[in-house]
Structure formats: C-alpha cells, structure tokens
C-alpha cells in the first residue's frame, strides 16, 4: 500500500506517520522538509510551489513503485501553493522490515523526487526572487 499525493493544505505529519506503522515492518524512516529562513547568506521570506498535479503524482508513483516492489510501504506527500517559514513542504516515509532498508529507500525517494518530479519552486528572498533555489 502507498499514499502518493500533491496537496494544497498543511501536511498532517502525525497521521501520515501513523499510516506507516504495520506489524510486518520493524523500521520506519521519515523525511520532513520545511521552509527554512537561511540558505547560506540568503534569507528566504516565503516559497511558492507549483506543479502539474497529475504528472507530478504519476512521477512520484513511479518512484514509490520501485520501493513497493521490494516489499516496503511508502508515503510521499508534497505541498503546493504559498508556504511560509516553518511550513512543511514535503513528507516522505518508508516502512521496511529493517531500519537500513527504510533509511536507504527514504533517502533515495527524496533525492529522486527533487531531481525528476515536476514541482517548481519560486523562492522569495530578501534580495530577489529565485526559481528553483540554490541546489
């Protein structure tokens, strides 16, 4: 079972975490990405995420399918719209038989999501607007 969603409301991390707890899995790894104030010397005021929802969810599902095929569970939720400092932008969770598998696959999912899923980031910094951040 997996949960893959693009949402425009705050992400309920508690409910998503609980959805990953299953008797057959001994390890759950979670990545939560929130809006930070500083990236090096650049100060962020807010971030706006946009996407083509159907395409983004399809690409997220392709990533999740790789993990599901290994017998694990996956939750991937990304928020779009205008987010303020401290708001949660992304939640990724993997439930696996053992912790090492959960850690490895959770990191793979967030790294792959940032590279392949069409979610665009408009960063409102104190000096100017940047598209895509500094990565």
N, C-alpha and C positions, 0 to 999 in steps of 0.2 A: 504494500500500500504506500502511496506517496501523496503529498499535498504540494501542488505547484500553483502559485498564484501571483498575479500582479494586483496590488490593492492601492486605493487612494485614501484609505483611512489608517489611523495608527495601528501598528502591528502588535498583537496580543502575544507577547513572548511567553507568558505563563501557560496559556492554552496550547500554544504550539509545542512547548517543551513537554507538557503532559501527553500530547499525542504521540510522542516518540517512545514512551515507556511501554515496553512489551515484555512479557515473561521470557520470550526466547532470546532477548538481547541483553547482554551484560554491560555494554558500553554505549554511551550517548555522547556525541561531541556536538557542540553548538558554536556557531559563529554569529555574533550580532554586530552589525556595522551601524554606527551612529554618526551624526553630523558633528564634526569637531570644529573648534574655533580656529586653531592654527595648523597650518601645514608649513613647517619651517618658519620663515618670517612673514608669510602671507596670512592675513586674518580674514576668515570667512564670516559673512553675515548670515547667509542662508544658501540653500541649494534647491534647485528645481530639477526634478527628474521627469523625463517624458519617454514615451515608447509607443510602439505599435503593439498593443497588448496581445493580440492573437499570435503574432510572430514571436514575440518575446517568450510567451508561455510555451510555445512549441519548442523553441530552442532550449528553454530550461528543462522541459520534459526529456529531451534527448540526452541532456547531461545526467538527469536523475536516472534515466533508464540504464545507464552504464553501472550505476551503483545498485539499483534494484536487481539487475541481472546477477549480482554477486550475493544475493540473499539478504540484503540490508533494507532498511526503511529510510526514506528521505522526505524532508520538508524544506521547501525553498519558497520564500515569500519576499518580494521586493515592493517597496512603496514608491509611488509616483506622486507628482504634484510638488507643491512648495513645502520644504521641510526647514525647520528652524534648528538652531544649535541644540544638541542633545537628542533630537528626534531620531528614532530608529529607522534606518533606510532599508536594511536587509537582515533577514533571519535565514540561516542555513543550519539544518540539523541532520545528523546521520545517526541512526541506531544500528548497531552491529553486534555480532556475538562477542567481540572483544574490543577493548579500547583502541588498540593500534589501528585496526581497520576503520574505526569511527573517525579517529584523528586524520588519518591519511585521506580518506574519501571526503571529509568535510572541507579540508584544505583544497583538494582538487576541484571541488564544486565551486567554491568562491573564486578561486583563481580563474577557472574556466568561464564562469559567469561574466566576470569583468572583461574578459577578452572576446567572448563570442556572442553574448546576448545583446540585442539592440536596445539598450537602455541608455539614453543620453543625459548627461549631467551638465547643467548650467550653474556655475558657481559664482555667486555674488560676493565678491571680496571687497575689502575696504578701498582698494586702489582701482579695480576694474572688474569686468565680467569675464570669466574664463569658461570655455566649453571643454568638458572632459577632465578637468582637474589637472594635476601635475604629474600623474603617473607616467 
